[in-house]
Amino acid sequence: MASDKLSVSLDSELVTTIRAAAADEGVSISTWLGEAAMAKARQRLLREALDAAAEEDGSLTDAEIAEIVHEARKASIVTRPDHSAA
């Protein structure tokens, strides 16, 4: 996978939190931030799908929302660190 280098400015306390979280998960800061950004992107896509479905069919029932979320989760890729190898 190709990657682009970015330069970002973050609050110092947030940076401390990110470093600790990445270390706890045994991943680089870049990996941790990439996974966090991907999760946010998935949330946005799910919100767009829910909005589109509601626009097309009117208000969604709780069951319809649950089904859309279920289908989105099935299609999502979630990564977790493998601490058993340590």
Residue frames as a rotation matrix with the C-alpha (Angstrom) as fourth column:
MET 1
0.583 0.812 0.000 0.00
0.812 -0.583 0.000 0.00
0.000 0.000 -1.000 0.00
ALA 2
-0.258 -0.633 0.730 1.34
0.576 -0.707 -0.410 3.41
0.776 0.315 0.547 -0.93
SER 3
0.347 0.354 -0.869 1.56
0.917 -0.323 0.234 5.97
-0.198 -0.878 -0.436 1.80
ASP 4
0.286 -0.200 0.937 1.84
0.305 -0.908 -0.287 9.74
0.908 0.368 -0.199 1.99
LYS 5
-0.488 -0.506 -0.711 3.72
0.855 -0.115 -0.505 11.61
0.174 -0.855 0.489 4.66
LEU 6
0.458 0.692 0.557 1.80
0.425 -0.721 0.547 14.27
0.781 -0.013 -0.625 6.56
SER 7
-0.813 -0.571 -0.113 2.77
0.392 -0.394 -0.831 16.89
0.431 -0.720 0.544 9.06
VAL 8
0.270 0.957 0.109 0.12
0.409 -0.216 0.887 17.66
0.872 -0.195 -0.450 11.67
SER 9
-0.750 -0.384 0.538 -0.07
-0.297 -0.531 -0.794 19.80
0.591 -0.755 0.285 14.78
LEU 10
0.191 0.788 -0.585 -1.84
0.372 0.494 0.786 18.34
0.908 -0.368 -0.199 17.81
ASP 11
0.634 0.130 0.763 -2.46
-0.610 -0.523 0.596 19.41
0.476 -0.842 -0.252 21.37
SER 12
-0.390 -0.918 0.073 0.38
-0.747 0.268 -0.608 18.23
0.539 -0.292 -0.790 23.64
GLU 13
-0.343 0.328 0.880 -1.95
-0.735 0.489 -0.469 16.30
-0.584 -0.808 0.073 25.95
LEU 14
0.766 0.628 -0.136 -3.47
-0.552 0.535 -0.640 14.52
-0.329 0.565 0.757 22.94
VAL 15
0.289 -0.755 -0.589 0.00
-0.658 0.290 -0.695 13.59
0.695 0.588 -0.413 21.70
THR 16
-0.618 -0.495 0.611 0.79
-0.786 0.367 -0.497 12.09
0.022 -0.788 -0.616 25.10
THR 17
0.144 0.783 0.605 -2.44
-0.614 0.550 -0.566 10.07
-0.776 -0.290 0.560 24.97
ILE 18
0.814 0.141 -0.563 -1.72
-0.570 0.375 -0.731 8.89
0.108 0.916 0.386 21.42
ARG 19
-0.156 -0.956 -0.249 1.82
-0.762 0.277 -0.586 7.82
0.629 0.099 -0.771 22.28
ALA 20
-0.578 -0.016 0.816 0.60
-0.710 0.503 -0.493 5.86
-0.402 -0.864 -0.302 25.31
ALA 21
0.486 0.844 0.226 -2.20
-0.564 0.500 -0.657 4.20
-0.668 0.192 0.719 23.34
ALA 22
0.625 -0.323 -0.711 0.13
-0.640 0.309 -0.703 3.22
0.447 0.894 -0.014 20.50
ALA 23
-0.496 -0.857 0.136 2.68
-0.762 0.355 -0.542 1.83
0.416 -0.373 -0.829 22.96
ASP 24
-0.280 0.480 0.832 -0.04
-0.691 0.501 -0.521 -0.11
-0.666 -0.721 0.191 24.82
GLU 25
0.758 0.651 0.050 -1.18
-0.394 0.517 -0.760 -1.64
-0.521 0.556 0.648 21.54
GLY 26
0.056 -0.850 0.524 2.35
0.243 0.521 0.818 -2.34
-0.968 0.082 0.236 20.36
VAL 27
0.443 0.121 0.889 1.99
0.896 -0.022 -0.443 -0.32
-0.034 0.992 -0.118 17.17
SER 28
-0.709 -0.685 0.166 3.64
0.700 -0.712 0.051 2.77
0.083 0.152 0.985 15.75
ILE 29
-0.457 0.521 -0.721 2.06
0.093 -0.778 -0.621 6.18
-0.885 -0.351 0.308 16.17
SER 30
-0.720 0.160 -0.675 1.50
-0.683 -0.336 0.649 6.25
-0.123 0.928 0.352 12.41
THR 31
-0.800 0.432 -0.417 -0.34
0.212 0.853 0.477 2.93
0.562 0.293 -0.774 12.54
TRP 32
-0.566 0.591 -0.575 -2.41
0.736 0.048 -0.676 4.00
-0.371 -0.806 -0.462 15.53
LEU 33
-0.482 0.362 -0.798 -3.38
-0.274 -0.927 -0.256 7.31
-0.832 0.095 0.546 13.91
GLY 34
-0.823 0.150 -0.548 -4.14
-0.529 0.149 0.835 5.56
0.207 0.977 -0.043 10.62
GLU 35
-0.720 0.574 -0.389 -6.45
0.584 0.804 0.106 3.10
0.374 -0.151 -0.915 12.35
ALA 36
-0.453 0.548 -0.703 -8.15
0.506 -0.491 -0.709 5.94
-0.734 -0.677 -0.055 14.25
ALA 37
-0.609 0.195 -0.769 -8.65
-0.598 -0.750 0.283 7.87
-0.522 0.632 0.573 11.00
MET 38
-0.861 0.292 -0.417 -10.04
-0.153 0.634 0.758 4.75
0.486 0.716 -0.502 9.31
ALA 39
-0.604 0.666 -0.438 -12.52
0.789 0.420 -0.449 4.24
-0.115 -0.617 -0.779 12.16
LYS 40
-0.396 0.427 -0.813 -13.66
0.014 -0.882 -0.471 7.86
-0.918 -0.198 0.344 11.80
ALA 41
-0.752 0.087 -0.654 -14.01
-0.655 -0.211 0.726 7.40
-0.075 0.974 0.215 8.03
ARG 42
-0.825 0.479 -0.301 -16.12
0.375 0.861 0.343 4.26
0.424 0.171 -0.890 8.56
GLN 43
-0.457 0.669 -0.586 -18.36
0.631 -0.220 -0.744 6.19
-0.627 -0.709 -0.322 10.97
ARG 44
-0.501 0.221 -0.837 -18.83
-0.471 -0.881 0.050 8.89
-0.726 0.419 0.546 8.34
LEU 45
-0.846 0.160 -0.509 -19.67
-0.418 0.394 0.818 6.35
0.331 0.905 -0.267 5.64
LEU 46
-0.702 0.625 -0.342 -22.15
0.705 0.679 -0.205 4.64
0.104 -0.385 -0.917 7.97
ARG 47
-0.387 0.558 -0.734 -23.80
0.238 -0.709 -0.664 7.99
-0.891 -0.431 0.141 8.77
GLU 48
-0.637 0.114 -0.762 -24.04
-0.701 -0.497 0.512 8.72
-0.320 0.861 0.396 5.03
ALA 49
-0.875 0.316 -0.367 -25.61
0.058 0.820 0.569 5.29
0.481 0.477 -0.736 4.40
LEU 50
-0.541 0.699 -0.468 -28.13
0.773 0.192 -0.605 5.83
-0.333 -0.689 -0.644 7.20
ASP 51
-0.411 0.355 -0.839 -28.99
-0.184 -0.934 -0.305 9.30
-0.893 0.029 0.450 5.90
ALA 52
-0.789 0.079 -0.609 -29.39
-0.610 0.008 0.792 7.99
0.067 0.997 0.042 2.33
ALA 53
-0.804 0.510 -0.306 -31.62
0.475 0.860 0.187 5.14
0.359 0.005 -0.933 3.48
ALA 54
-0.407 0.663 -0.628 -33.75
0.608 -0.317 -0.728 7.53
-0.681 -0.679 -0.274 5.55
GLU 55
-0.539 0.165 -0.826 -34.04
-0.509 -0.845 0.164 9.95
-0.671 0.509 0.539 2.62
GLU 56
-0.850 0.158 -0.502 -35.08
-0.391 0.449 0.804 7.14
0.352 0.880 -0.320 0.30
ASP 57
-0.485 0.627 -0.609 -37.46
0.473 0.774 0.421 5.31
0.735 -0.084 -0.672 2.62
GLY 58
0.478 0.612 0.630 -38.42
-0.261 -0.586 0.767 7.93
0.839 -0.531 -0.120 5.20
SER 59
0.181 -0.389 0.903 -37.66
-0.980 -0.144 0.135 7.52
0.078 -0.910 -0.407 8.87
LEU 60
-0.295 -0.381 -0.876 -35.84
-0.316 0.904 -0.287 4.32
0.902 0.192 -0.387 9.72
THR 61
0.846 0.531 0.055 -37.03
-0.276 0.347 0.897 1.99
0.457 -0.773 0.440 12.42
ASP 62
0.342 -0.725 0.598 -34.66
-0.848 0.037 0.529 0.82
-0.405 -0.688 -0.602 15.13
ALA 63
0.493 -0.109 0.863 -34.62
0.156 0.987 0.036 -2.60
-0.856 0.117 0.503 13.44
GLU 64
0.910 -0.148 0.388 -33.65
0.381 -0.076 -0.922 -1.09
0.166 0.986 -0.013 10.09
ILE 65
0.607 -0.728 0.318 -30.86
-0.729 -0.670 -0.141 0.93
0.316 -0.147 -0.938 11.68
ALA 66
0.326 -0.467 0.822 -29.64
-0.577 0.591 0.564 -2.17
-0.749 -0.658 -0.076 13.52
GLU 67
0.717 -0.016 0.697 -29.58
0.448 0.776 -0.443 -4.11
-0.534 0.630 0.564 10.22
ILE 68
0.865 -0.430 0.260 -27.59
-0.013 -0.537 -0.843 -1.39
0.502 0.726 -0.470 8.42
VAL 69
0.401 -0.733 0.549 -25.11
-0.916 -0.312 0.252 -1.22
-0.014 -0.604 -0.797 11.31
HIS 70
0.468 -0.173 0.866 -24.85
-0.192 0.937 0.291 -5.03
-0.862 -0.303 0.406 11.36
GLU 71
0.854 -0.120 0.506 -24.12
0.512 0.369 -0.776 -5.15
-0.093 0.922 0.376 7.63
ALA 72
0.723 -0.623 0.298 -21.55
-0.428 -0.743 -0.514 -2.35
0.542 0.244 -0.804 7.95
ARG 73
0.352 -0.595 0.722 -19.80
-0.833 0.153 0.532 -4.18
-0.428 -0.789 -0.442 10.77
LYS 74
0.670 -0.083 0.738 -19.66
0.231 0.968 -0.100 -7.39
-0.705 0.238 0.668 8.73
ALA 75
0.816 -0.321 0.480 -17.91
0.471 -0.112 -0.875 -5.46
0.335 0.940 0.059 5.95
SER 76
0.755 -0.542 0.369 -15.54
-0.619 -0.774 0.130 -3.63
0.215 -0.327 -0.920 8.30
ILE 77
0.317 -0.758 -0.571 -12.02
0.426 0.651 -0.628 -4.74
0.847 -0.044 0.529 9.00
VAL 78
0.864 -0.060 0.500 -11.05
-0.457 -0.509 0.729 -4.35
0.211 -0.859 -0.467 12.62
THR 79
0.162 -0.877 -0.452 -7.47
0.129 0.473 -0.871 -4.86
0.978 0.083 0.190 13.64
ARG 80
0.924 0.006 0.383 -6.26
-0.377 -0.166 0.911 -5.59
0.069 -0.986 -0.151 17.12
PRO 81
-0.011 -0.998 -0.055 -2.69
-0.925 0.031 -0.379 -6.13
0.380 0.047 -0.924 18.25
ASP 82
0.677 0.129 -0.725 -1.63
0.010 0.983 0.185 -9.70
0.736 -0.132 0.664 18.92
HIS 83
0.304 -0.543 0.783 -0.18
-0.911 -0.407 0.071 -9.55
0.280 -0.734 -0.618 22.42
SER 84
0.915 0.087 0.395 0.06
-0.239 0.904 0.354 -13.34
-0.326 -0.418 0.848 22.66
ALA 85
0.743 -0.669 0.011 3.25
0.342 0.365 -0.866 -13.30
0.576 0.647 0.500 20.58
ALA 86
0.291 -0.635 0.715 5.08
-0.604 -0.702 -0.377 -11.27
0.742 -0.322 -0.589 23.24
